[in-house]
Amino acid sequence: MQSYEERLTAPRSWWLVAALVGVACALMLLPVGTLPMLGGLIGGCALSAVVVSAYGSVRIRVVGDALIAGDAKIPVAALGEAQVLDAEEAVAWRTHKADARAFMLLRSYIRTAVRVEIVDPSDPTPYAYLSTRDPERLVAALTAARV
């Protein structure tokens, strides 16, 4: 049973930058000839699109009794209170309030986040910071999974 899923996709402006990287590669190879220029355009666009897609493919899921955030899989039993962070609080928790031991699934282009305490005594991680576009829904899914 899956109660929450979100993919933290990269913003549209990053795709424009990926296209501009391809154009820049093409312009660098223009003095060499037309075919290398086309190769630079295609290769530059493809490589930068792969980078943008890979960075924007991370997912947050609440599945059964686990929170899966990127590569981390945390049992719901090891989670404490989940706190919705508005844009101002999210900036604070990823800067001056941040703990170096925390698990951070951080995407700076997403303004809101959720901070979830980790209460497992054998885990030194104090909390998980998860960038999310829908923090209320994520907290509701975590609460429902705990019950």
C-alpha positions in Angstrom: 0.0 0.0 0.0 1.4 3.3 -1.0 0.1 6.5 0.6 2.4 9.2 -0.8 4.7 9.6 -3.7 6.5 12.7 -5.0 9.2 13.2 -7.6 11.4 16.2 -7.0 11.7 17.2 -10.7 14.1 20.0 -11.7 12.5 23.3 -12.7 11.8 24.2 -16.3 14.5 26.8 -16.4 17.1 24.1 -15.8 16.0 22.4 -19.1 16.6 25.7 -20.9 20.1 25.8 -19.4 20.7 22.3 -20.7 19.7 23.4 -24.2 22.0 26.4 -23.9 24.9 24.1 -22.9 24.3 22.2 -26.1 24.4 25.5 -28.1 27.6 26.5 -26.3 29.2 23.1 -27.2 28.1 23.6 -30.8 29.6 27.1 -30.9 32.9 25.9 -29.6 33.1 23.3 -32.3 31.9 25.6 -35.1 35.4 26.5 -36.3 36.2 22.8 -36.8 33.3 22.3 -39.2 29.6 21.6 -39.6 29.5 18.0 -38.6 31.5 18.5 -35.4 29.3 21.5 -34.6 26.2 19.3 -35.0 27.9 16.6 -32.9 28.6 19.2 -30.2 25.0 20.4 -30.2 23.6 16.9 -29.9 26.2 15.7 -27.5 26.1 18.8 -25.3 22.3 18.8 -25.2 22.1 15.1 -24.4 24.8 15.1 -21.7 23.3 18.1 -19.9 19.8 16.7 -20.2 21.0 13.5 -18.6 22.5 15.5 -15.7 19.4 17.5 -15.1 17.2 14.4 -15.4 19.3 12.5 -12.9 19.3 15.3 -10.4 15.5 15.7 -10.7 14.6 12.0 -10.5 14.8 11.7 -6.8 11.6 10.5 -5.2 10.0 10.6 -1.7 7.6 7.8 -0.9 5.7 6.5 2.1 5.1 2.8 1.3 3.6 0.5 3.9 5.7 1.0 7.1 8.7 2.8 5.5 9.7 6.3 4.4 11.8 6.1 1.2 13.6 9.3 0.4 16.1 9.0 -2.3 18.5 6.2 -1.4 17.4 6.1 2.3 14.8 3.7 3.6 13.7 4.6 7.1 11.1 2.5 9.0 8.2 4.5 10.2 8.7 3.1 13.7 12.1 4.9 13.8 10.4 8.3 13.0 9.2 10.8 15.5 7.3 14.0 15.0 7.1 15.4 11.5 7.1 19.2 11.2 6.0 21.2 8.1 8.5 23.9 7.3 7.4 27.0 5.3 9.9 28.7 3.0 11.5 30.8 5.8 11.8 27.9 8.3 13.1 25.6 5.5 16.0 28.1 4.8 16.8 28.2 8.5 16.9 24.4 8.8 19.2 24.0 5.9 21.6 26.8 7.1 22.1 28.0 10.6 19.8 25.5 12.4 21.2 22.5 10.4 22.9 19.6 12.1 25.8 18.0 10.2 24.6 14.5 11.2 21.1 15.0 9.7 19.9 13.3 6.6 19.3 16.0 4.0 17.3 15.4 0.8 17.7 19.0 -0.2 16.6 20.7 -3.4 17.2 24.4 -3.1 14.6 25.2 -5.9 11.8 23.7 -3.7 11.0 26.3 -1.1 9.1 24.1 1.5 10.2 21.1 3.4 9.4 18.6 6.1 11.6 17.9 9.1 11.1 14.4 10.6 12.8 13.5 13.9 14.6 10.1 13.9 14.0 8.5 17.3 16.0 5.2 16.8 18.5 5.2 19.6 21.0 3.2 17.5 20.9 5.8 14.7 23.1 8.9 15.3 21.0 10.9 12.7 18.9 13.4 14.6 16.4 14.2 11.9 15.6 14.0 8.2 15.1 17.2 6.2 13.1 16.5 3.1 12.4 19.1 0.4 8.9 18.7 -0.8 6.3 20.7 -2.7 3.4 19.3 -0.6 4.6 19.2 3.0 1.2 18.9 4.6 0.4 15.8 2.5 3.7 14.2 3.4 3.2 14.8 7.1 -0.4 13.4 6.8 0.9 10.3 5.1 3.6 9.7 7.7 1.0 10.2 10.5 -1.3 7.7 8.8 1.5 5.2 8.3 2.4 5.4 12.0 -1.2 4.6 13.1 
